[in-house]
Amino acid sequence: MNYFVNEKGYYGDFGGAYIPEMLYPNVEELRQNYLKIIGDAEFQKEFHALLKDYVGRPSPLYLAKRLSEKYNANIFLKREDLNHTGAHKINNTIGQILLAEKLGKKRIIAETGAGQHGVATATVCALRGLECVVYMGEIDIQRQAPNVARMKMLGAKVVSAVSGSKTLKDATNEAMRDWINNPVDTHYIIGSVVGPHPYPDMVSIFQSIISEETKKQLIEQTGNDQPDYVLACVGGGSNAMGMFYHFINDENVKLIAIEAGGKGVDTGFSAATTFLGKEGVLHGSRSILMQTADGQVVEPHSVSAGLDYPGIGPQHAHLFKTTRAEYVSVTDDQALNAGLLCTQMEGIIPAIESAHALAHLERMKFKGGENVVVCLSGRGDKDMDTYMKHFGF
Ligand SMILES: *Cc1c(COP(=O)(O)O)cnc(C)c1O
């Protein structure tokens, strides 16, 4: 079974590049060049130097002793929360900004929902001195004022998307329109393993540093590079893809992806895509997405902004359909409680996204001695408001 992209840009039934004709030259330029550029020795040297000295990699693989005792298994946390800017997203934006430079691009565009990807993009644009334009829904701009201020301080121009529901979907449309109008000098940095081929493959390659490091760290700490379980939360699916990547062909390693159940999968306020979704096309690729009977995208809900997305990347759809990975969901409340538990048992405040992955541990049954790796995709500073309101601190 092949779990990776084929030469046509597909993962089984999923993937491809469903794009307007006018976007074809941009996407085709990327498709023809990305593997050659990423594989180049000089590119690799520059990428890894920045990951080390700017991002602070390798991120630790931390054996969480008290959580391990509680759950009767060895719980390892892959500490992406310790990266510069506080999450895994920077791994991808560093990779894409270097790639944009190699393609001779002078201008970067991105879309953002909660603003996390916008901040990670504005950060690398400041780092390399490139012009940065971030599209964001008008409503999200109002909801996410601190991240808007960060992007502006970093020198980015934040453009308000005022059409439709004035959220992520509309910001994506605006970014696409910009790219069509500026095909020569502009690179579009997509923030997850979504979008037309080659984006899902390219982003997963940049994020695969997570599992590459984890394997080495597991050998040092356990003598075996194959754990029993690997867990990660899924919005679009980039931290999960990075965490799964080098374990996908290790058939003994069980891969578990945790989606946002929101208020509950049956309540109409959920983002549990594999549970609620059907096959279809979203943001340029064929995947699984939440949609009405006549194919309109359903507005998702999650307490965590990063998981509040109506689809999953095409490789996840393939891993789901082939059952190579298991997809489960946890509710807002379960995630918030798991975030509090991790904080009070390990002294680590996780992002609410990452807390979804931790919450699934409650439901797993261990014999004792199993090695379990959980991707701690980000830190919880950005979520303090939500934690405070929920727990009344
Ligand atoms: C954005 C974000 C996510 C969700 O994105 P994926 O592409 O699914 O990884 C998860 N965790 C954190 C901390 C994020 O910022």
The ligand as an SDF file (V2000), in Angstrom:
LIG
                    3D

 15 15  0  0  0  0  0  0  0  0999 V2000
   -2.8410   25.6570   13.5910 C   0  0  0  0  0  0  0  0  0  0  0  0
   -2.6580   24.7390   14.7270 C   0  0  0  0  0  0  0  0  0  0  0  0
   -3.1180   23.4000   14.6930 C   0  0  0  0  0  0  0  0  0  0  0  0
   -3.9360   22.8490   13.5670 C   0  0  0  0  0  0  0  0  0  0  0  0
   -3.2980   22.8160   12.3250 O   0  0  0  0  0  0  0  0  0  0  0  0
   -2.8230   21.4460   11.6830 P   0  0  0  0  0  0  0  0  0  0  0  0
   -2.4710   21.8260   10.2940 O   0  0  0  0  0  0  0  0  0  0  0  0
   -3.9350   20.4680   11.7680 O   0  0  0  0  0  0  0  0  0  0  0  0
   -1.6490   20.9920   12.4680 O   0  0  0  0  0  0  0  0  0  0  0  0
   -2.8310   22.5740   15.7620 C   0  0  0  0  0  0  0  0  0  0  0  0
   -2.1530   23.0210   16.8340 N   0  0  0  0  0  0  0  0  0  0  0  0
   -1.7050   24.2950   16.9200 C   0  0  0  0  0  0  0  0  0  0  0  0
   -0.9660   24.7160   18.1400 C   0  0  0  0  0  0  0  0  0  0  0  0
   -1.9350   25.1920   15.8680 C   0  0  0  0  0  0  0  0  0  0  0  0
   -1.4880   26.4600   15.9770 O   0  0  0  0  0  0  0  0  0  0  0  0
  1  2  1  0
  2  3  1  0
  2 14  2  0
  3  4  1  0
  3 10  2  0
  4  5  1  0
  5  6  1  0
  6  7  2  0
  6  8  1  0
  6  9  1  0
 10 11  1  0
 11 12  2  0
 12 13  1  0
 12 14  1  0
 14 15  1  0
M  END
$$$$
